[in-house]
Amino acid sequence: MADHRLNTTMTEGSLPKQIMLFSLPLMLSNVLQVLFNMSDVAVVGRFAGSHALGSVGSTSILVSLLTTVLIGVGSGVNIMVARYMGARNDREVVDAVHNSFVICLVAGCLLMFASLLGARPILELLGTKEELIDGAETYLRIYAFGLPAAGLYNFGNAVLSAAGDTRRPLYILSAAGILNVILNLFFVIVCGMAEAGVALASSISQWLSASLVVALLIRSSTVYALHPKLIRVQPEMMKRILPLSLSAAAQNAIFAVANLFIQSGVNSFDTVIVEGTAAATNADALCYDVMAALYTACSSFMSQNYGAGKRKRVLHSYLISLGYSFGIGLVIGLILEFFGKGFLALFTSDAAVMEAGMVRLRVMGFSYAFSAFMDCTIAASRGLGKSGVPTAIVIMGSCVFRVVWVYTVFAYFHTILSLYLLYIFSWSITAIAEIIYFVYIYRRLEDKMAAA
């Protein structure tokens, strides 16, 4: 099938339909990625015991920090490539693609070295339980070798998504994920490798996905094809891509860093609560990553239509994406409220651990949908090329606020419920500020486009 037939039209046709057609493969891709990542926790929990579950679970926020930084770097690539495609500027598309390859690969390598050097100190800083820290360190160090590959996959996914092709990344991720599950079972059950086994399986599957997406782009006949001879650093193009990529990466890192303080709060309770939280936290990735498909759609559609000068479609892209993401968060939250024990049974059969996990699911199931107001609005601002102020707002609302909460509200009550409630409070405060800023920049943009 020709490359162009796989692409979703962004600047013409029914926006609700086009956004959904664009987002569905991304949602499925993200769900598969979450499910395959969950298999790490599920396999060690079921076949290597609750301590192995706790060890791998203790790294979940760190792993989330690493992967979401790379996803953030990729989102900047997605926005710039989409904008140049919308403007029909082929020369800029070519330059953006080949400079982005360098950015994403370097980002993956830097995170790999940081993880190899800092695994133990960071785990100790988080107060990881003594009986869990050795396994957690082993998992994190081996997992780190897959981070350059994760950077390359996010590069390829960003470029293809910018062109409206969200199906082939789904196929690639499916192949890599199936391999991940098979290797998980082989390394843990047959080889008895526990934490090391699931980490090795993850790294191998990441390199498969990276190889497939890079090969696809090299063989492509489109304007966004990857030509090894053209891979280079152009200072002017780097100045355009890096602010968006770094701000998105910083935003994701800020969330993860703030969550490290939350993890330290969790670690102050007994091992049962730590293990229950590790199991329940898998629901976060499931919900966030499904909703994130709509955020990618929001920034991609807004960026292409901005490049094409279609201001009405710019605003409608935001509103439709926001409505979809809120609705999906609400549905997933309700499902987890009613079927939470079945979900937790995937990771543990220990009744006490399961009950500890349900406490978190009950709070978060109600809260997930409200994160859409914050995240979708940030994606909208970034789709219009604004990154600095949204990032600053996130720093104050979702990092500083959370740290203050941990050392005040949580320190006063010291209950697990008081810790979980900080999510919805921080999301709400940040969302209000982000929406105010978006309305301001959109009105300025509308005046500019009307005058053009």
N, C-alpha and C positions, 0 to 999 in steps of 0.2 A: 504494500500500500504506500502510495506517495506520502511524503512527509506532510504536505499541506493539507491532506485529507484528514489528518489526525488532529488538526488544530481547531480550536473553538474561536468563532468570530467574536471580537470584543467591541468593535466600534459600530456594528450594525445589528439589527434584529431586536428581539424581545430580551430585555435585560434579565428579568427573573428566570427565564428559561436558560439563557446563555450562562448566567452565573451558576445555576445549578448543574448544567452539563459540564461546566469547567470544574466545579468543586467536587462532584461525586467521585471521580477517579482519585482525586487528592484525598478525600475522606477515606476511601477504601485503602489507599496506599498508607495513610497515617494509621488507620486501624490495624492493618497488617503489621506495620512497623512496631506498634505498641504491643500487639499480641506476640510477635516474635521476641521482643524484649522481655515481655512477661514470662516467656518460656524459660528464660534464665532463672527467674525467681521460682517459678512453678516446679521446674525439674529439681533444683536443689532442695526446695522445700519438701517435695514428695519423696525424693529418692536419696537425699543426703542428710535430712534431719532439720530440726528447727534452728539449730545454731548456724548451719550453712545458710539457711534462709535469712537469719538476722545479719550475717556477714555481708551477703550480697545486697540485702536491703539497706544496710548502713551506708552503702556507696551510692544509693539511688539519687540523692540530691547532687552529689559530685558528678555523677555520670550525666545527670540532667544539665548541670552547668556546662559541661564540655560539649554536649551535643547541641544544646540550644544556642550556644555561642556560634557554632558552625552554621546552624540554621539561620541565625541572624545575619551572618556574613552573606549567606546565599540570598537572603531577602533583598539586600541592597543590589545585588547583581540582577535579580528578577525585575526590580523597579526600573533600573536604567536600561536594560535590554528591551523591556516592554515599551518604554517611552520612545526609544529610537525606532522601534518597529511601528508604533502608532504614527510617528511622524514620517514614516517611509524613508528613513535615513540609513541606507544600507552600509555606508562607510563607517558610521558610528556604531552600528550593530556589530560589525566585524571587530572593530577595535575593543568594544566593551566585552565581547565574548573572550577574546584572547588575553586581555589584561585580567579579567575575572578569574581565569584559570590559575594564574599565578597567585592572586590574592587568596583563593580558597585553599590551594595546596599549602602555601606558607602558613596559613592560619592553622590547618590541621597538624602540621609538623611542630609548630610552636606549642600547641596544646599537648601534643604527645610528650615532648621533652619536659614540660612543666609537670605533667602527671607522673612521669617516671621519677623525677627528682623530688617532688613534693607529696607523694602519696601518704607516707607514714606521718609526717608532721601535721598535715591537714587533718587526717583521721584522729590523731591525738588531740588536736586543737578542738575538734568537735566533741571530745569526750566519749569516743567510741568505746563500748564495753571491752574490757580486757580479754574476755573469752571470744570476742568477735573480731578483734582488730587484725589479727594475723591473716585470717581468711579474707577480710575486706581489702587489706593491702595487696594480697596476691591477685584478687580479682581486678582491682584498679590498674595495677601495673601491666597485666597482660592485655586488658581491654584497651589500654592506651595505644598499643601498636596498630589498632584499627582506625585511629583518629585521622591520619592523613587521608585514608580512603573515604572516611565520612565527609571530609572536606570536599573531595572530588565529586562524590555522589551529590552533595548539596549544590555544587556548581552546576552539574549537568541537569539536575532537577529544576534549578532556578531558570536556566536558559530555556529548557523545553516548556516550562510553565509560562514563561513570558510570551512564548509563541502560541500559547493556547493548547499545547500538547501535554495533557496530564495523564494520558493512558499508558504510554510506554514506560514512564517511571514506575507506574503501578506494576507492570509486567516484570520489570527488572527487580523491584523490591520483593515481589512474590517469589521469584526464583531464589534470591538470596535468603529470604526468610525461611523457605522450606529447608534449604541447606542448613540454616542455623538450628532449626528444631531437630533435624536428624543428627547433627553433630553434638548438640546438647545431650541427647539421649545416649549417643555412643560414648562420649567422653565421661559422662557421669555414671551411667549404669554399667557399661562394659569395662571402662578404664578406671573407674572409681576416682575420678579427678576432682569432683565437687566444684568448689569455687573456680579453680584453675580451668576446669573443663568448659564451663559455660562462658567464661571470659574468652577462651581460645576460640570457641565456636562463633562468638560475636565478631571477633577480629577477622576471622576467615571470611565470614559472610559479608562483612563490610567491604573487604577487598574485591569480592566477586561483584557486588553491586557497582562499585567504582569502575571496575574494568569494563563492565557491560555498558554503562552510560557513556563513558569516554569513547569506547569503540563505536557506539551508535552515532555520536556527534562527529567523529572523524569520518565515518562512512556517509554522513548526510550530504545531500546535494543542495541544501538550503543556504540562505544568507547567514544563518547562525551556525553553520558547520564549524568544526574545530580543525584547524590546519596546524600541525605541530611546528612548522617553520614560521608561523606567524605569532607564536606565543612569545610575548615580550612585555616589557614594562614601558608604558608611555606616561610620563608625569602628568600631562594634562588630563588624560582619561582616568588615571588613578585618583586625581583630585576630585573627580566627579563621583566615582563609585565609592571610594573609601569613607566619606562622611556618612553616607546612607548605611553602608555595611557595618561600619564600626559603631554607629549609634544603635542599630538594631541588635548587634552583638552585645553592646553595653547594656541595653535594656534587658535582654535575656539573662545576661550575667548578673545584673542587679537583682532580678527576681531570685536567681539561684543563690547568690550570696546572702540575701536576706533570709532565704530558706535555710541556709546553714545555721543561722541563729535559732531558727525554729527547731532544726534537728538537734541542736545542743540542748534545747528545752525538752525535747522528747527523750533524749538520752539521760535526762535527770530522773526519769522514772525507772521502774523495774524492767527486766528483760522481756517480760510478757507484753508490756505496752510497746516497747521498741519493736518487737517482732510483729505485733498486730498492726502497728502503724506502717511498717515496711510492706506488709501485704496490702493494706488499704490504699496506700499511696499509689499503687498501680492504677487505680481508678482515675487519678489526676491526669496521668499521661493519656489515658484513653479519652477522656473528655476534652482536655485542652487541645490535643492533636487533631481531633475531629473538628472542633470549632476553628482551629488554626487554618483549615482548608478554606474557610470563608474569609479569613483575614488575608490570605494569599490572593484569593479572588478579588477582594476589595482593592488592595493596592495595585494588582495587575490591571484590572479593568479601569480604575481611576487613572492610572499612569498612561495607559494606551489612549484613552479618550482625551486626556489632557494633552497628549502629544498631537492628537488629531483635531484639537480645538473644539470638542463637543462638550460644552459646559453642563448642559442638562444631564447628560449621561454620567458625568463625573459625580454629581450629587446623588443621583439615583443609584449608582453603583454602591455608594456608601450605605444608603438607607436600606437597600435590599439585603446587602451582606449582613448588616447589623440585625435585621429582623430574622434572617435565617439562623445566624449564629446564636442569638438568644433562644430561639425555639429549640434548637438542637441541644443546647446546654440544659434547658428545662426538661426535655424528654429523657436525656441520659441521667440527669439527677434523680428524676422520679423512678426510673428503672432501678437505679442503685439503692434507692430508699426501700423499695419493695423486695428486691431480689439480691440484696447485699450479701447475705450468708452464702448463697449459691456462688456468688462471685469470689468470696474469700475462700471457699472450699477448693478453689483451683490452686491455692498456694499453701494451705495448711489444713490439717485435720484436728489440730489441737483446739478444743472448745474455748479455753481461756484466751488464747491468741485471737481466735475468731471474734469473740465478744469485744475484745479491745479494739479490733479493727472496725467493728460495727459502730462504735462511738464516733469514729472519724467519718465514716461514710454517711451517717445521719446528718452531721453538720454540713459536710461538703456537698452532699446531694442537693441540699436546699440552696447552696451558694453559687454553684458553677455558672448558672445562666447569667448572673450579674457581672461576671468578668467580661462578658461580650462588650459591654458599654465602654470599658477601658481599652481592651485589646483591639477591637475593630476601629475605634476612633484613632488610636495610635497608627494603625495600618493606613487609615485614610489620610492622615497628615503626612505620613511618609510617602504615600502615593503621589502627593502633590509636591514632593521634594523637600519637605520640612522635617528635619530630624533632631535638631539641637534642643529646642524647647520641649517637645514631647519626651525626650530622654531625661531632661532636667526634672520635669514633672514626675516621671516615674521614680527617679532617685528619691525625691522627697516623699511621694505618696506611698510607694511600695517597698522602699528600702529603709529610709530613715524612720518612717512611721512604724514599720514592723519591728525594727530594733528597739525603738522606744517602748513599744507595746510589750515586748519580751521582758524588758527591764523594769517595767512599771506595773501594768495590769497583770501580766502573767506572774511576775515576781510576787505580787501581793496575794493573789488567789492560789497560785501554784496548783491549778487543776488542768487536766488535759483539755477540758472543754474551753477554758479561758485561752488556751494556746490556739486551738483551731478557729475560734471566732475572729482572730485577727485578719483572716483572709478576706472575708466579706467586707469588713470595715475598711481595710486598705484599698480594696478594689473600688468601693463606692466613692471614697474621697478622691482617689486618682482619676476616676471616670469623670467626675464633675469638672475637674480642672482641665482634662483633656478635651472634653466637649466644648467648653468655653473657648479654648484656643483654636480648635478646629473651625468653629463658627466664624471666628475673627479672620483666619487666613483664607477661608473659602469666600467670604464676602469680598476680600481684597482681590482674590483671583478672579471672581466673577466680574468685577468692575474692569479688570485688566483685559479679560477675554472679550467682554462686550465692546470695549473700545478698539479692539484689534480689527 
